[in-house]
Amino acid sequence: MTICTKIFAHRGASRYAPENTMAAFKRAYHLGADGIELDVHLTRDHQVAVIHDENIKRTTNHSGLVNHFSLSELQRLDAGSWFHSQYNGEKIPSLEDVLQWIQHKHMTLNIELKTDVIHYHQIEEHVVSLIHKYNLEKQTILSSFNPATIERLNLIQSDIELAWLRQKRLKNIAYQLAAIGADSLHIHHRLLNTPMIQEIKSKQIPFRVYTVNKPKIWRQCVSQRANGIMTDIPDLLQE
């Protein structure tokens, strides 16, 4: 069985443009990435915003929790100048902004639901509804560190791939994936050097690896037949 290791731009091409912005996603597309990975939270007015942290302080010119702001308030902030002055005025996108942009592109979209610190009420339903609206079920992977989120997603839909994010070793992998309704694993690259990878391969469990920015680790992912990698620099790894 031949597996092509696909390249996902982590938070977009985040080495070259501010993470989780349309600028980063567009850069990833032009660099030829197979897909993009992004993170979502829920706003005060129950809109799905694309941003990594629970607090907006690191990547905008303001501070506070995402769910204390409406989407329109968030989109008035500057989410680019922290990275470089050429991105002054770059906005926090909504998930719908991204879906509208990607729907006719040959790219896979990995949406990570950031529910491991704050569990946003019905964020799973909001995300799934948007994916269905744009008919992107087969083009999308939903992932989370929170197994309860995977369980919830499994209950409310059946046509989108669900991936469980893991930083630590896991035993009885196939059983645990089945118990929460996950289809695949997204693992930290350190887990490539543990016995866990042998169980993943022996059970033929689809897996992707994050965050891979060194050619040595990328080659290891390919040799282990990973289904994909998440990287900040998709063009370097393509070369």
N, C-alpha and C positions, 0 to 999 in steps of 0.2 A: 504493500500500500504506500503510495507516494503522497506526502503531505507538503503543501506549499506554505511556508511560514509567512503569514501576511504582516505587513507593517502598519501599525496604528500610531498616528501622531498623538502623543500624550498631552492632553489639554490643548490640542492643536500643535502646530510646530512651535512649541513654547520656548525653544532656544532662540528663536528669531523674532518672535512677536509676543505681546502680552498674553499670558495663558488664558484659555477659556474666553477668547474674544473672536469676533468674526474675522479680524485680521489674521489671527493664528490659524483658524480653520481654512481660510482661503489660501494662506501660504502653504499649508499642508497639501491642499488639493493641487496646487501648481507644482509642488515638489514630487508629486506622483505617489503619495501615500495611498495604501489600500483602504484605509479607514481613519476615522478620528475618534478619540476618546474624550469625553467631557463629564463634568460633575454638575449635579442639580440640587437645588434647595427650593423650598416653598416660601413665597413672600407672604406678607400680611394679608394681601387680598387674594391669596390662594392661586397665584400664578407661579409657573415653574421657571426659575431663574438659573442661568448657567454661571456658576461660580464655585470655586473649590471649598473655601473656608466658610464656617458658620458666621464668622465676623468679617465684615467687608474691609477692615482696616488695612490689611496687607496689600491688597490689590486695587484700592480706590483712594480717592482724596478725602474720604470720610471714615467714620467708624461706627460700629453698632452691629447687632445681629441682623442677618438677612430677613428673618421673619418679623422684624420690627418696622420694615419698610414696605410700601407698595411697589409694584413693578415700575410704575412711572417715576416714582421717587428714585429708585435705584438707577434707572436709565438716564437720569439727569446728571449722574456722577461721572467723574473722569476715571476710567478703568485702564488707562494706557500710559499716562505720563510717568508712573512709578517705574515702568520698564525702560522707556526712552522718550525723549521729548517729541520725536517724530510721530508718536502715537497719542499725543495730547487729544483728549476728547473722545477716545475710543470708549464705547459703551459696554455695559454688561448686557449680553444678549438674553432674550427669553429663549426657552426651548423651542417655541414655535418659530422664532426667527431662524434658528438653525435647521429645523425640519423643512421650512419653505425653501431654504437655500440648497439643501442636500437632496431633495426628493428626486431630481432628475439626473443626479450624478452617480457614477458607478463607484460608490464608496460605501463601506459598512460604518454604521454609527454605533459606538459603545457608550451608553448612558449609564454613569454610575450614580445611583441614588444615595446621597450622603445622609443616611439615617442612623449612623452608629453613635452619634452624640445627641442629636435632637431627632425624635421621631415625629415627623410632620404628619398631621392628620390627613389621611387619604392622599398622600403624595403619589402612591402607587396608582390609584385610579386616575389622577390627573395626567400622569405621564403616559399611561396606556391609552387613555382617551385621545391624546394628541397624536400618538403613533398611528392609531386607527384612522384618525381624521385624514392623515396624509398617506395612508396605505403603505406604510413603511415597515410592516411586521417582519418581512423576510430580509430586510436590510438592516435590522436593528438587533443589538444585544443589550439586555438590561443586566446590570451587575450591582452588587452591594456586599459590604462586609457583614451586614446584619442579616442573619439567617431568617429572622422574622419577616423582613422585607421580601426575601426570596419566596417564603411560604405564601405571603399575601399576594405577590405577583402571580404565583402559580394558581392560586384560587380564582383570580379574576380574569385570567386569559390563558390561552393554550397554544398560541401561534408565534410567540416571540421567544428567542433563546434567552435562558436565564443563567447567569454565571455567578458563582460564589467566590468572592475575593478572600484570599487567605495570605496572612503573613507568617503564620506558624504552622508547624507540622500537623498533619491530620491522619488518623488511622481509620481503617474500615471506610475508605473514601467512597466507594460506590454506594454502600449502605447509607452513609450520611447525606450524600447528594440526593439519593432517592427520597430520603425522609423529609427533606425540605422542598423537593421539587426542582432542584437545580439540574441543568443540562451539562454544565461545563465548569471548569475551575480557572480562576485567574490567580496566579501565584507570584510571590516575590522571587526575584532571580536567585536569592540565596537558597531557596528550596530545591533548586536544580541539583544540588550536591548532597541531597538526603535520600534515604531509602524510599521516601514518599513518591519520588518520580518513577521508580520502578513499578509501584502499584498502579500509578496513573497509566503508564504505558501498557502494563499487562491487562488492565481492564478496558483499554482503548477509550479512555475518558478524554474528550477534547479539552485542551488547556492552552492558555496564553500566559505570557510572562511579562512582568513589569518591574521597574522601569529600566529599560536596557539602553544604555548610552555608550557602551564600550564594545568595539568589534569582537573582542574575545568572548564576551558573554553572548553576543548575538550568534556567533558561530556555534556556541554550546547549545543555544536554543534550537538552531537548525539541526544539529546532530541528534538532539533528543526528540526531533519531530514535533516541536511545538506548533500549534495551529496559528499562533500570532505572537507578536511582541508589541509592547507599548514603549515608545521612545520619544524623547524631546527633539531628536535630530534625525528625522526620517530619511533625509537625503544622504547623510553619511553612511547609514547602514545599508541603503540601497547600493551605494558604490562598493 
